[in-house]
Amino acid sequence: MKQNIFECHGTCSKFINYEIDDEGRVHNVKFMGGCPGNTVGVATLVEGMPAAEVISRLKGIRCAAKPTSCPDQLAQALEREL
């Protein structure tokens, strides 16, 4: 699996590291910055999940008045890869 890095925009997290296996499943998600409880929780929940499902569940989630969120940024990162 190839390690991917996505630069976040509009969130407290600055980068997301993640891997997608040959079957399109998400692994080893690590947010750099952000609220540890939330980002570790999201990373744990999506472990082994198909990337397309992660995208459909997380895309468009907002953080307060911000137009995006850490989960939304992960969805955008995965969309870029697919």
mmCIF file of the N, C-alpha and C atoms, coordinates in Angstrom:
data_MODEL
# 
_entry.id   MODEL 
# 
loop_
_atom_site.group_PDB 
_atom_site.id 
_atom_site.type_symbol 
_atom_site.label_atom_id 
_atom_site.label_alt_id 
_atom_site.label_comp_id 
_atom_site.label_asym_id 
_atom_site.label_entity_id 
_atom_site.label_seq_id 
_atom_site.pdbx_PDB_ins_code 
_atom_site.Cartn_x 
_atom_site.Cartn_y 
_atom_site.Cartn_z 
_atom_site.occupancy 
_atom_site.B_iso_or_equiv 
_atom_site.pdbx_formal_charge 
_atom_site.auth_seq_id 
_atom_site.auth_comp_id 
_atom_site.auth_asym_id 
_atom_site.auth_atom_id 
_atom_site.pdbx_PDB_model_num 
ATOM 1   N N  . MET A 1 1  ? 0.842   -1.186 0.000  1.00 0.00 ? 1  MET A N  1 
ATOM 2   C CA . MET A 1 1  ? 0.000   0.000  0.000  1.00 0.00 ? 1  MET A CA 1 
ATOM 3   C C  . MET A 1 1  ? 0.881   1.240  0.000  1.00 0.00 ? 1  MET A C  1 
ATOM 4   N N  . LYS A 1 2  ? 0.432   2.219  -0.719 1.00 0.00 ? 2  LYS A N  1 
ATOM 5   C CA . LYS A 1 2  ? 1.154   3.483  -0.817 1.00 0.00 ? 2  LYS A CA 1 
ATOM 6   C C  . LYS A 1 2  ? 0.623   4.469  0.224  1.00 0.00 ? 2  LYS A C  1 
ATOM 7   N N  . GLN A 1 3  ? 1.539   5.116  0.925  1.00 0.00 ? 3  GLN A N  1 
ATOM 8   C CA . GLN A 1 3  ? 1.171   6.154  1.891  1.00 0.00 ? 3  GLN A CA 1 
ATOM 9   C C  . GLN A 1 3  ? 0.795   7.418  1.111  1.00 0.00 ? 3  GLN A C  1 
ATOM 10  N N  . ASN A 1 4  ? -0.377  7.955  1.384  1.00 0.00 ? 4  ASN A N  1 
ATOM 11  C CA . ASN A 1 4  ? -0.852  9.176  0.733  1.00 0.00 ? 4  ASN A CA 1 
ATOM 12  C C  . ASN A 1 4  ? -0.901  10.298 1.757  1.00 0.00 ? 4  ASN A C  1 
ATOM 13  N N  . ILE A 1 5  ? -0.640  11.513 1.302  1.00 0.00 ? 5  ILE A N  1 
ATOM 14  C CA . ILE A 1 5  ? -0.713  12.688 2.168  1.00 0.00 ? 5  ILE A CA 1 
ATOM 15  C C  . ILE A 1 5  ? -1.617  13.715 1.487  1.00 0.00 ? 5  ILE A C  1 
ATOM 16  N N  . PHE A 1 6  ? -2.574  14.235 2.255  1.00 0.00 ? 6  PHE A N  1 
ATOM 17  C CA . PHE A 1 6  ? -3.505  15.233 1.751  1.00 0.00 ? 6  PHE A CA 1 
ATOM 18  C C  . PHE A 1 6  ? -3.372  16.475 2.613  1.00 0.00 ? 6  PHE A C  1 
ATOM 19  N N  . GLU A 1 7  ? -3.195  17.630 1.984  1.00 0.00 ? 7  GLU A N  1 
ATOM 20  C CA . GLU A 1 7  ? -3.122  18.899 2.709  1.00 0.00 ? 7  GLU A CA 1 
ATOM 21  C C  . GLU A 1 7  ? -4.540  19.424 2.916  1.00 0.00 ? 7  GLU A C  1 
ATOM 22  N N  . CYS A 1 8  ? -4.928  19.576 4.172  1.00 0.00 ? 8  CYS A N  1 
ATOM 23  C CA . CYS A 1 8  ? -6.270  20.050 4.507  1.00 0.00 ? 8  CYS A CA 1 
ATOM 24  C C  . CYS A 1 8  ? -6.387  21.562 4.320  1.00 0.00 ? 8  CYS A C  1 
ATOM 25  N N  . HIS A 1 9  ? -7.594  21.997 4.044  1.00 0.00 ? 9  HIS A N  1 
ATOM 26  C CA . HIS A 1 9  ? -7.897  23.421 3.904  1.00 0.00 ? 9  HIS A CA 1 
ATOM 27  C C  . HIS A 1 9  ? -9.160  23.730 4.682  1.00 0.00 ? 9  HIS A C  1 
ATOM 28  N N  . GLY A 1 10 ? -9.105  24.770 5.516  1.00 0.00 ? 10 GLY A N  1 
ATOM 29  C CA . GLY A 1 10 ? -10.285 25.226 6.243  1.00 0.00 ? 10 GLY A CA 1 
ATOM 30  C C  . GLY A 1 10 ? -10.576 24.465 7.519  1.00 0.00 ? 10 GLY A C  1 
ATOM 31  N N  . THR A 1 11 ? -9.618  23.669 8.008  1.00 0.00 ? 11 THR A N  1 
ATOM 32  C CA . THR A 1 11 ? -9.816  22.917 9.247  1.00 0.00 ? 11 THR A CA 1 
ATOM 33  C C  . THR A 1 11 ? -8.613  23.096 10.169 1.00 0.00 ? 11 THR A C  1 
ATOM 34  N N  . CYS A 1 12 ? -8.771  22.648 11.403 1.00 0.00 ? 12 CYS A N  1 
ATOM 35  C CA . CYS A 1 12 ? -7.653  22.667 12.353 1.00 0.00 ? 12 CYS A CA 1 
ATOM 36  C C  . CYS A 1 12 ? -6.586  21.648 11.961 1.00 0.00 ? 12 CYS A C  1 
ATOM 37  N N  . SER A 1 13 ? -7.002  20.535 11.370 1.00 0.00 ? 13 SER A N  1 
ATOM 38  C CA . SER A 1 13 ? -6.036  19.552 10.862 1.00 0.00 ? 13 SER A CA 1 
ATOM 39  C C  . SER A 1 13 ? -5.317  20.149 9.667  1.00 0.00 ? 13 SER A C  1 
ATOM 40  N N  . LYS A 1 14 ? -4.024  19.920 9.600  1.00 0.00 ? 14 LYS A N  1 
ATOM 41  C CA . LYS A 1 14 ? -3.229  20.459 8.495  1.00 0.00 ? 14 LYS A CA 1 
ATOM 42  C C  . LYS A 1 14 ? -2.987  19.430 7.395  1.00 0.00 ? 14 LYS A C  1 
ATOM 43  N N  . PHE A 1 15 ? -2.842  18.159 7.783  1.00 0.00 ? 15 PHE A N  1 
ATOM 44  C CA . PHE A 1 15 ? -2.590  17.085 6.827  1.00 0.00 ? 15 PHE A CA 1 
ATOM 45  C C  . PHE A 1 15 ? -3.310  15.825 7.270  1.00 0.00 ? 15 PHE A C  1 
ATOM 46  N N  . ILE A 1 16 ? -3.592  14.950 6.306  1.00 0.00 ? 16 ILE A N  1 
ATOM 47  C CA . ILE A 1 16 ? -4.105  13.617 6.603  1.00 0.00 ? 16 ILE A CA 1 
ATOM 48  C C  . ILE A 1 16 ? -3.211  12.623 5.878  1.00 0.00 ? 16 ILE A C  1 
ATOM 49  N N  . ASN A 1 17 ? -2.696  11.654 6.618  1.00 0.00 ? 17 ASN A N  1 
ATOM 50  C CA . ASN A 1 17 ? -1.962  10.530 6.029  1.00 0.00 ? 17 ASN A CA 1 
ATOM 51  C C  . ASN A 1 17 ? -2.925  9.351  5.987  1.00 0.00 ? 17 ASN A C  1 
ATOM 52  N N  . TYR A 1 18 ? -2.895  8.583  4.908  1.00 0.00 ? 18 TYR A N  1 
ATOM 53  C CA . TYR A 1 18 ? -3.802  7.434  4.788  1.00 0.00 ? 18 TYR A CA 1 
ATOM 54  C C  . TYR A 1 18 ? -3.291  6.506  3.693  1.00 0.00 ? 18 TYR A C  1 
ATOM 55  N N  . GLU A 1 19 ? -3.838  5.304  3.674  1.00 0.00 ? 19 GLU A N  1 
ATOM 56  C CA . GLU A 1 19 ? -3.520  4.326  2.647  1.00 0.00 ? 19 GLU A CA 1 
ATOM 57  C C  . GLU A 1 19 ? -4.826  3.751  2.100  1.00 0.00 ? 19 GLU A C  1 
ATOM 58  N N  . ILE A 1 20 ? -4.801  3.374  0.841  1.00 0.00 ? 20 ILE A N  1 
ATOM 59  C CA . ILE A 1 20 ? -5.918  2.658  0.214  1.00 0.00 ? 20 ILE A CA 1 
ATOM 60  C C  . ILE A 1 20 ? -5.334  1.389  -0.377 1.00 0.00 ? 20 ILE A C  1 
ATOM 61  N N  . ASP A 1 21 ? -5.902  0.230  -0.016 1.00 0.00 ? 21 ASP A N  1 
ATOM 62  C CA . ASP A 1 21 ? -5.353  -1.026 -0.517 1.00 0.00 ? 21 ASP A CA 1 
ATOM 63  C C  . ASP A 1 21 ? -5.882  -1.335 -1.926 1.00 0.00 ? 21 ASP A C  1 
ATOM 64  N N  . ASP A 1 22 ? -5.456  -2.453 -2.475 1.00 0.00 ? 22 ASP A N  1 
ATOM 65  C CA . ASP A 1 22 ? -5.836  -2.833 -3.841 1.00 0.00 ? 22 ASP A CA 1 
ATOM 66  C C  . ASP A 1 22 ? -7.328  -3.088 -4.000 1.00 0.00 ? 22 ASP A C  1 
ATOM 67  N N  . GLU A 1 23 ? -8.013  -3.322 -2.886 1.00 0.00 ? 23 GLU A N  1 
ATOM 68  C CA . GLU A 1 23 ? -9.462  -3.537 -2.911 1.00 0.00 ? 23 GLU A CA 1 
ATOM 69  C C  . GLU A 1 23 ? -10.242 -2.258 -2.668 1.00 0.00 ? 23 GLU A C  1 
ATOM 70  N N  . GLY A 1 24 ? -9.526  -1.135 -2.551 1.00 0.00 ? 24 GLY A N  1 
ATOM 71  C CA . GLY A 1 24 ? -10.184 0.153  -2.340 1.00 0.00 ? 24 GLY A CA 1 
ATOM 72  C C  . GLY A 1 24 ? -10.591 0.414  -0.905 1.00 0.00 ? 24 GLY A C  1 
ATOM 73  N N  . ARG A 1 25 ? -9.980  -0.279 0.040  1.00 0.00 ? 25 ARG A N  1 
ATOM 74  C CA . ARG A 1 25 ? -10.294 -0.089 1.456  1.00 0.00 ? 25 ARG A CA 1 
ATOM 75  C C  . ARG A 1 25 ? -9.277  0.849  2.105  1.00 0.00 ? 25 ARG A C  1 
ATOM 76  N N  . VAL A 1 26 ? -9.772  1.626  3.066  1.00 0.00 ? 26 VAL A N  1 
ATOM 77  C CA . VAL A 1 26 ? -8.988  2.670  3.731  1.00 0.00 ? 26 VAL A CA 1 
ATOM 78  C C  . VAL A 1 26 ? -8.266  2.100  4.953  1.00 0.00 ? 26 VAL A C  1 
ATOM 79  N N  . HIS A 1 27 ? -6.998  2.480  5.114  1.00 0.00 ? 27 HIS A N  1 
ATOM 80  C CA . HIS A 1 27 ? -6.200  2.006  6.251  1.00 0.00 ? 27 HIS A CA 1 
ATOM 81  C C  . HIS A 1 27 ? -5.283  3.116  6.762  1.00 0.00 ? 27 HIS A C  1 
ATOM 82  N N  . ASN A 1 28 ? -4.919  2.980  8.020  1.00 0.00 ? 28 ASN A N  1 
ATOM 83  C CA . ASN A 1 28 ? -3.880  3.814  8.651  1.00 0.00 ? 28 ASN A CA 1 
ATOM 84  C C  . ASN A 1 28 ? -4.100  5.314  8.494  1.00 0.00 ? 28 ASN A C  1 
ATOM 85  N N  . VAL A 1 29 ? -5.319  5.760  8.743  1.00 0.00 ? 29 VAL A N  1 
ATOM 86  C CA . VAL A 1 29 ? -5.628  7.190  8.666  1.00 0.00 ? 29 VAL A CA 1 
ATOM 87  C C  . VAL A 1 29 ? -5.058  7.883  9.899  1.00 0.00 ? 29 VAL A C  1 
ATOM 88  N N  . LYS A 1 30 ? -4.325  8.963  9.666  1.00 0.00 ? 30 LYS A N  1 
ATOM 89  C CA . LYS A 1 30 ? -3.767  9.765  10.755 1.00 0.00 ? 30 LYS A CA 1 
ATOM 90  C C  . LYS A 1 30 ? -3.904  11.240 10.394 1.00 0.00 ? 30 LYS A C  1 
ATOM 91  N N  . PHE A 1 31 ? -4.616  11.970 11.222 1.00 0.00 ? 31 PHE A N  1 
ATOM 92  C CA . PHE A 1 31 ? -4.764  13.406 11.049 1.00 0.00 ? 31 PHE A CA 1 
ATOM 93  C C  . PHE A 1 31 ? -3.623  14.095 11.779 1.00 0.00 ? 31 PHE A C  1 
ATOM 94  N N  . MET A 1 32 ? -3.034  15.110 11.168 1.00 0.00 ? 32 MET A N  1 
ATOM 95  C CA . MET A 1 32 ? -2.003  15.922 11.803 1.00 0.00 ? 32 MET A CA 1 
ATOM 96  C C  . MET A 1 32 ? -2.656  17.226 12.228 1.00 0.00 ? 32 MET A C  1 
ATOM 97  N N  . GLY A 1 33 ? -2.895  17.364 13.521 1.00 0.00 ? 33 GLY A N  1 
ATOM 98  C CA . GLY A 1 33 ? -3.607  18.518 14.046 1.00 0.00 ? 33 GLY A CA 1 
ATOM 99  C C  . GLY A 1 33 ? -5.073  18.175 14.233 1.00 0.00 ? 33 GLY A C  1 
ATOM 100 N N  . GLY A 1 34 ? -5.817  19.132 14.691 1.00 0.00 ? 34 GLY A N  1 
ATOM 101 C CA . GLY A 1 34 ? -7.241  18.912 14.932 1.00 0.00 ? 34 GLY A CA 1 
ATOM 102 C C  . GLY A 1 34 ? -7.490  18.392 16.340 1.00 0.00 ? 34 GLY A C  1 
ATOM 103 N N  . CYS A 1 35 ? -8.733  18.100 16.630 1.00 0.00 ? 35 CYS A N  1 
ATOM 104 C CA . CYS A 1 35 ? -9.142  17.592 17.941 1.00 0.00 ? 35 CYS A CA 1 
ATOM 105 C C  . CYS A 1 35 ? -8.852  16.098 18.003 1.00 0.00 ? 35 CYS A C  1 
ATOM 106 N N  . PRO A 1 36 ? -7.901  15.681 18.823 1.00 0.00 ? 36 PRO A N  1 
ATOM 107 C CA . PRO A 1 36 ? -7.498  14.277 18.841 1.00 0.00 ? 36 PRO A CA 1 
ATOM 108 C C  . PRO A 1 36 ? -8.645  13.301 19.068 1.00 0.00 ? 36 PRO A C  1 
ATOM 109 N N  . GLY A 1 37 ? -9.547  13.609 19.959 1.00 0.00 ? 37 GLY A N  1 
ATOM 110 C CA . GLY A 1 37 ? -10.669 12.696 20.208 1.00 0.00 ? 37 GLY A CA 1 
ATOM 111 C C  . GLY A 1 37 ? -11.494 12.464 18.961 1.00 0.00 ? 37 GLY A C  1 
ATOM 112 N N  . ASN A 1 38 ? -11.775 13.523 18.232 1.00 0.00 ? 38 ASN A N  1 
ATOM 113 C CA . ASN A 1 38 ? -12.579 13.402 17.012 1.00 0.00 ? 38 ASN A CA 1 
ATOM 114 C C  . ASN A 1 38 ? -11.808 12.755 15.879 1.00 0.00 ? 38 ASN A C  1 
ATOM 115 N N  . THR A 1 39 ? -10.584 13.184 15.660 1.00 0.00 ? 39 THR A N  1 
ATOM 116 C CA . THR A 1 39 ? -9.838  12.670 14.517 1.00 0.00 ? 39 THR A CA 1 
ATOM 117 C C  . THR A 1 39 ? -9.435  11.210 14.704 1.00 0.00 ? 39 THR A C  1 
ATOM 118 N N  . VAL A 1 40 ? -9.058  10.834 15.928 1.00 0.00 ? 40 VAL A N  1 
ATOM 119 C CA . VAL A 1 40 ? -8.739  9.429  16.183 1.00 0.00 ? 40 VAL A CA 1 
ATOM 120 C C  . VAL A 1 40 ? -10.008 8.592  16.067 1.00 0.00 ? 40 VAL A C  1 
ATOM 121 N N  . GLY A 1 41 ? -11.121 9.137  16.521 1.00 0.00 ? 41 GLY A N  1 
ATOM 122 C CA . GLY A 1 41 ? -12.403 8.428  16.403 1.00 0.00 ? 41 GLY A CA 1 
ATOM 123 C C  . GLY A 1 41 ? -12.775 8.176  14.955 1.00 0.00 ? 41 GLY A C  1 
ATOM 124 N N  . VAL A 1 42 ? -12.669 9.194  14.122 1.00 0.00 ? 42 VAL A N  1 
ATOM 125 C CA . VAL A 1 42 ? -12.975 9.043  12.694 1.00 0.00 ? 42 VAL A CA 1 
ATOM 126 C C  . VAL A 1 42 ? -12.024 8.025  12.069 1.00 0.00 ? 42 VAL A C  1 
ATOM 127 N N  . ALA A 1 43 ? -10.741 8.137  12.363 1.00 0.00 ? 43 ALA A N  1 
ATOM 128 C CA . ALA A 1 43 ? -9.752  7.224  11.796 1.00 0.00 ? 43 ALA A CA 1 
ATOM 129 C C  . ALA A 1 43 ? -10.056 5.777  12.179 1.00 0.00 ? 43 ALA A C  1 
ATOM 130 N N  . THR A 1 44 ? -10.438 5.560  13.412 1.00 0.00 ? 44 THR A N  1 
ATOM 131 C CA . THR A 1 44 ? -10.755 4.212  13.884 1.00 0.00 ? 44 THR A CA 1 
ATOM 132 C C  . THR A 1 44 ? -12.007 3.671  13.207 1.00 0.00 ? 44 THR A C  1 
ATOM 133 N N  . LEU A 1 45 ? -13.010 4.505  13.061 1.00 0.00 ? 45 LEU A N  1 
ATOM 134 C CA . LEU A 1 45 ? -14.270 4.070  12.449 1.00 0.00 ? 45 LEU A CA 1 
ATOM 135 C C  . LEU A 1 45 ? -14.127 3.706  10.981 1.00 0.00 ? 45 LEU A C  1 
ATOM 136 N N  . VAL A 1 46 ? -13.252 4.397  10.250 1.00 0.00 ? 46 VAL A N  1 
ATOM 137 C CA . VAL A 1 46 ? -13.140 4.132  8.805  1.00 0.00 ? 46 VAL A CA 1 
ATOM 138 C C  . VAL A 1 46 ? -12.125 3.041  8.476  1.00 0.00 ? 46 VAL A C  1 
ATOM 139 N N  . GLU A 1 47 ? -11.360 2.561  9.447  1.00 0.00 ? 47 GLU A N  1 
ATOM 140 C CA . GLU A 1 47 ? -10.341 1.533  9.198  1.00 0.00 ? 47 GLU A CA 1 
ATOM 141 C C  . GLU A 1 47 ? -10.959 0.308  8.519  1.00 0.00 ? 47 GLU A C  1 
ATOM 142 N N  . GLY A 1 48 ? -10.429 -0.023 7.345  1.00 0.00 ? 48 GLY A N  1 
ATOM 143 C CA . GLY A 1 48 ? -10.887 -1.193 6.595  1.00 0.00 ? 48 GLY A CA 1 
ATOM 144 C C  . GLY A 1 48 ? -12.157 -0.990 5.792  1.00 0.00 ? 48 GLY A C  1 
ATOM 145 N N  . MET A 1 49 ? -12.747 0.186  5.868  1.00 0.00 ? 49 MET A N  1 
ATOM 146 C CA . MET A 1 49 ? -13.988 0.479  5.159  1.00 0.00 ? 49 MET A CA 1 
ATOM 147 C C  . MET A 1 49 ? -13.690 0.806  3.689  1.00 0.00 ? 49 MET A C  1 
ATOM 148 N N  . PRO A 1 50 ? -14.566 0.427  2.769  1.00 0.00 ? 50 PRO A N  1 
ATOM 149 C CA . PRO A 1 50 ? -14.359 0.821  1.373  1.00 0.00 ? 50 PRO A CA 1 
ATOM 150 C C  . PRO A 1 50 ? -14.320 2.346  1.249  1.00 0.00 ? 50 PRO A C  1 
ATOM 151 N N  . ALA A 1 51 ? -13.364 2.853  0.485  1.00 0.00 ? 51 ALA A N  1 
ATOM 152 C CA . ALA A 1 51 ? -13.202 4.299  0.326  1.00 0.00 ? 51 ALA A CA 1 
ATOM 153 C C  . ALA A 1 51 ? -14.490 4.959  -0.167 1.00 0.00 ? 51 ALA A C  1 
ATOM 154 N N  . ALA A 1 52 ? -15.188 4.315  -1.090 1.00 0.00 ? 52 ALA A N  1 
ATOM 155 C CA . ALA A 1 52 ? -16.426 4.895  -1.620 1.00 0.00 ? 52 ALA A CA 1 
ATOM 156 C C  . ALA A 1 52 ? -17.473 5.071  -0.521 1.00 0.00 ? 52 ALA A C  1 
ATOM 157 N N  . GLU A 1 53 ? -17.520 4.143  0.414  1.00 0.00 ? 53 GLU A N  1 
ATOM 158 C CA . GLU A 1 53 ? -18.470 4.254  1.522  1.00 0.00 ? 53 GLU A CA 1 
ATOM 159 C C  . GLU A 1 53 ? -18.065 5.378  2.472  1.00 0.00 ? 53 GLU A C  1 
ATOM 160 N N  . VAL A 1 54 ? -16.770 5.503  2.738  1.00 0.00 ? 54 VAL A N  1 
ATOM 161 C CA . VAL A 1 54 ? -16.284 6.591  3.589  1.00 0.00 ? 54 VAL A CA 1 
ATOM 162 C C  . VAL A 1 54 ? -16.677 7.925  2.968  1.00 0.00 ? 54 VAL A C  1 
ATOM 163 N N  . ILE A 1 55 ? -16.470 8.059  1.676  1.00 0.00 ? 55 ILE A N  1 
ATOM 164 C CA . ILE A 1 55 ? -16.817 9.297  0.978  1.00 0.00 ? 55 ILE A CA 1 
ATOM 165 C C  . ILE A 1 55 ? -18.302 9.591  1.127  1.00 0.00 ? 55 ILE A C  1 
ATOM 166 N N  . SER A 1 56 ? -19.145 8.592  0.880  1.00 0.00 ? 56 SER A N  1 
ATOM 167 C CA . SER A 1 56 ? -20.593 8.822  0.918  1.00 0.00 ? 56 SER A CA 1 
ATOM 168 C C  . SER A 1 56 ? -21.075 9.181  2.321  1.00 0.00 ? 56 SER A C  1 
ATOM 169 N N  . ARG A 1 57 ? -20.398 8.680  3.342  1.00 0.00 ? 57 ARG A N  1 
ATOM 170 C CA . ARG A 1 57 ? -20.813 8.972  4.721  1.00 0.00 ? 57 ARG A CA 1 
ATOM 171 C C  . ARG A 1 57 ? -20.276 10.300 5.241  1.00 0.00 ? 57 ARG A C  1 
ATOM 172 N N  . LEU A 1 58 ? -19.081 10.705 4.805  1.00 0.00 ? 58 LEU A N  1 
ATOM 173 C CA . LEU A 1 58 ? -18.427 11.874 5.398  1.00 0.00 ? 58 LEU A CA 1 
ATOM 174 C C  . LEU A 1 58 ? -18.475 13.143 4.559  1.00 0.00 ? 58 LEU A C  1 
ATOM 175 N N  . LYS A 1 59 ? -18.677 13.009 3.266  1.00 0.00 ? 59 LYS A N  1 
ATOM 176 C CA . LYS A 1 59 ? -18.651 14.190 2.389  1.00 0.00 ? 59 LYS A CA 1 
ATOM 177 C C  . LYS A 1 59 ? -19.749 15.178 2.775  1.00 0.00 ? 59 LYS A C  1 
ATOM 178 N N  . GLY A 1 60 ? -19.337 16.425 2.915  1.00 0.00 ? 60 GLY A N  1 
ATOM 179 C CA . GLY A 1 60 ? -20.296 17.500 3.192  1.00 0.00 ? 60 GLY A CA 1 
ATOM 180 C C  . GLY A 1 60 ? -20.511 17.801 4.662  1.00 0.00 ? 60 GLY A C  1 
ATOM 181 N N  . ILE A 1 61 ? -19.907 17.028 5.563  1.00 0.00 ? 61 ILE A N  1 
ATOM 182 C CA . ILE A 1 61 ? -20.039 17.327 6.995  1.00 0.00 ? 61 ILE A CA 1 
ATOM 183 C C  . ILE A 1 61 ? -19.319 18.645 7.274  1.00 0.00 ? 61 ILE A C  1 
ATOM 184 N N  . ARG A 1 62 ? -19.996 19.502 8.035  1.00 0.00 ? 62 ARG A N  1 
ATOM 185 C CA . ARG A 1 62 ? -19.429 20.804 8.354  1.00 0.00 ? 62 ARG A CA 1 
ATOM 186 C C  . ARG A 1 62 ? -19.040 20.862 9.820  1.00 0.00 ? 62 ARG A C  1 
ATOM 187 N N  . CYS A 1 63 ? -18.116 21.748 10.151 1.00 0.00 ? 63 CYS A N  1 
ATOM 188 C CA . CYS A 1 63 ? -17.700 21.990 11.528 1.00 0.00 ? 63 CYS A CA 1 
ATOM 189 C C  . CYS A 1 63 ? -18.141 23.401 11.899 1.00 0.00 ? 63 CYS A C  1 
ATOM 190 N N  . ALA A 1 64 ? -19.171 23.477 12.711 1.00 0.00 ? 64 ALA A N  1 
ATOM 191 C CA . ALA A 1 64 ? -19.741 24.769 13.117 1.00 0.00 ? 64 ALA A CA 1 
ATOM 192 C C  . ALA A 1 64 ? -20.061 25.596 11.873 1.00 0.00 ? 64 ALA A C  1 
ATOM 193 N N  . ALA A 1 65 ? -19.544 26.820 11.796 1.00 0.00 ? 65 ALA A N  1 
ATOM 194 C CA . ALA A 1 65 ? -19.853 27.687 10.658 1.00 0.00 ? 65 ALA A CA 1 
ATOM 195 C C  . ALA A 1 65 ? -18.901 27.480 9.479  1.00 0.00 ? 65 ALA A C  1 
ATOM 196 N N  . LYS A 1 66 ? -17.918 26.611 9.639  1.00 0.00 ? 66 LYS A N  1 
ATOM 197 C CA . LYS A 1 66 ? -16.968 26.354 8.550  1.00 0.00 ? 66 LYS A CA 1 
ATOM 198 C C  . LYS A 1 66 ? -17.651 25.560 7.444  1.00 0.00 ? 66 LYS A C  1 
ATOM 199 N N  . PRO A 1 67 ? -17.258 25.770 6.199  1.00 0.00 ? 67 PRO A N  1 
ATOM 200 C CA . PRO A 1 67 ? -17.879 25.037 5.096  1.00 0.00 ? 67 PRO A CA 1 
ATOM 201 C C  . PRO A 1 67 ? -17.367 23.606 4.949  1.00 0.00 ? 67 PRO A C  1 
ATOM 202 N N  . THR A 1 68 ? -16.439 23.184 5.810  1.00 0.00 ? 68 THR A N  1 
ATOM 203 C CA . THR A 1 68 ? -15.857 21.850 5.745  1.00 0.00 ? 68 THR A CA 1 
ATOM 204 C C  . THR A 1 68 ? -15.569 21.367 7.162  1.00 0.00 ? 68 THR A C  1 
ATOM 205 N N  . SER A 1 69 ? -14.978 20.189 7.278  1.00 0.00 ? 69 SER A N  1 
ATOM 206 C CA . SER A 1 69 ? -14.611 19.604 8.574  1.00 0.00 ? 69 SER A CA 1 
ATOM 207 C C  . SER A 1 69 ? -13.494 18.606 8.331  1.00 0.00 ? 69 SER A C  1 
ATOM 208 N N  . CYS A 1 70 ? -12.931 18.074 9.400  1.00 0.00 ? 70 CYS A N  1 
ATOM 209 C CA . CYS A 1 70 ? -11.903 17.044 9.240  1.00 0.00 ? 70 CYS A CA 1 
ATOM 210 C C  . CYS A 1 70 ? -12.468 15.806 8.519  1.00 0.00 ? 70 CYS A C  1 
ATOM 211 N N  . PRO A 1 71 ? -13.668 15.327 8.876  1.00 0.00 ? 71 PRO A N  1 
ATOM 212 C CA . PRO A 1 71 ? -14.223 14.195 8.127  1.00 0.00 ? 71 PRO A CA 1 
ATOM 213 C C  . PRO A 1 71 ? -14.457 14.525 6.647  1.00 0.00 ? 71 PRO A C  1 
ATOM 214 N N  . ASP A 1 72 ? -14.935 15.726 6.365  1.00 0.00 ? 72 ASP A N  1 
ATOM 215 C CA . ASP A 1 72 ? -15.148 16.141 4.977  1.00 0.00 ? 72 ASP A CA 1 
ATOM 216 C C  . ASP A 1 72 ? -13.823 16.203 4.223  1.00 0.00 ? 72 ASP A C  1 
ATOM 217 N N  . GLN A 1 73 ? -12.783 16.660 4.882  1.00 0.00 ? 73 GLN A N  1 
ATOM 218 C CA . GLN A 1 73 ? -11.468 16.718 4.237  1.00 0.00 ? 73 GLN A CA 1 
ATOM 219 C C  . GLN A 1 73 ? -10.961 15.310 3.911  1.00 0.00 ? 73 GLN A C  1 
ATOM 220 N N  . LEU A 1 74 ? -11.239 14.338 4.790  1.00 0.00 ? 74 LEU A N  1 
ATOM 221 C CA . LEU A 1 74 ? -10.871 12.953 4.495  1.00 0.00 ? 74 LEU A CA 1 
ATOM 222 C C  . LEU A 1 74 ? -11.635 12.463 3.265  1.00 0.00 ? 74 LEU A C  1 
ATOM 223 N N  . ALA A 1 75 ? -12.919 12.770 3.188  1.00 0.00 ? 75 ALA A N  1 
ATOM 224 C CA . ALA A 1 75 ? -13.707 12.383 2.009  1.00 0.00 ? 75 ALA A CA 1 
ATOM 225 C C  . ALA A 1 75 ? -13.126 13.005 0.742  1.00 0.00 ? 75 ALA A C  1 
ATOM 226 N N  . GLN A 1 76 ? -12.724 14.268 0.819  1.00 0.00 ? 76 GLN A N  1 
ATOM 227 C CA . GLN A 1 76 ? -12.126 14.918 -0.351 1.00 0.00 ? 76 GLN A CA 1 
ATOM 228 C C  . GLN A 1 76 ? -10.800 14.259 -0.735 1.00 0.00 ? 76 GLN A C  1 
ATOM 229 N N  . ALA A 1 77 ? -10.013 13.883 0.263  1.00 0.00 ? 77 ALA A N  1 
ATOM 230 C CA . ALA A 1 77 ? -8.737  13.213 -0.008 1.00 0.00 ? 77 ALA A CA 1 
ATOM 231 C C  . ALA A 1 77 ? -8.972  11.889 -0.722 1.00 0.00 ? 77 ALA A C  1 
ATOM 232 N N  . LEU A 1 78 ? -9.936  11.118 -0.237 1.00 0.00 ? 78 LEU A N  1 
ATOM 233 C CA . LEU A 1 78 ? -10.228 9.823  -0.855 1.00 0.00 ? 78 LEU A CA 1 
ATOM 234 C C  . LEU A 1 78 ? -10.804 9.980  -2.256 1.00 0.00 ? 78 LEU A C  1 
ATOM 235 N N  . GLU A 1 79 ? -11.643 10.976 -2.445 1.00 0.00 ? 79 GLU A N  1 
ATOM 236 C CA . GLU A 1 79 ? -12.169 11.257 -3.799 1.00 0.00 ? 79 GLU A CA 1 
ATOM 237 C C  . GLU A 1 79 ? -11.043 11.530 -4.773 1.00 0.00 ? 79 GLU A C  1 
ATOM 238 N N  . ARG A 1 80 ? -10.058 12.266 -4.336 1.00 0.00 ? 80 ARG A N  1 
ATOM 239 C CA . ARG A 1 80 ? -8.904  12.599 -5.178 1.00 0.00 ? 80 ARG A CA 1 
ATOM 240 C C  . ARG A 1 80 ? -8.206  11.315 -5.631 1.00 0.00 ? 80 ARG A C  1 
ATOM 241 N N  . GLU A 1 81 ? -8.100  10.346 -4.734 1.00 0.00 ? 81 GLU A N  1 
ATOM 242 C CA . GLU A 1 81 ? -7.411  9.092  -5.056 1.00 0.00 ? 81 GLU A CA 1 
ATOM 243 C C  . GLU A 1 81 ? -8.216  8.202  -5.996 1.00 0.00 ? 81 GLU A C  1 
ATOM 244 N N  . LEU A 1 82 ? -9.536  8.231  -5.845 1.00 0.00 ? 82 LEU A N  1 
ATOM 245 C CA . LEU A 1 82 ? -10.375 7.364  -6.676 1.00 0.00 ? 82 LEU A CA 1 
ATOM 246 C C  . LEU A 1 82 ? -10.620 7.993  -8.038 1.00 0.00 ? 82 LEU A C  1 
# 
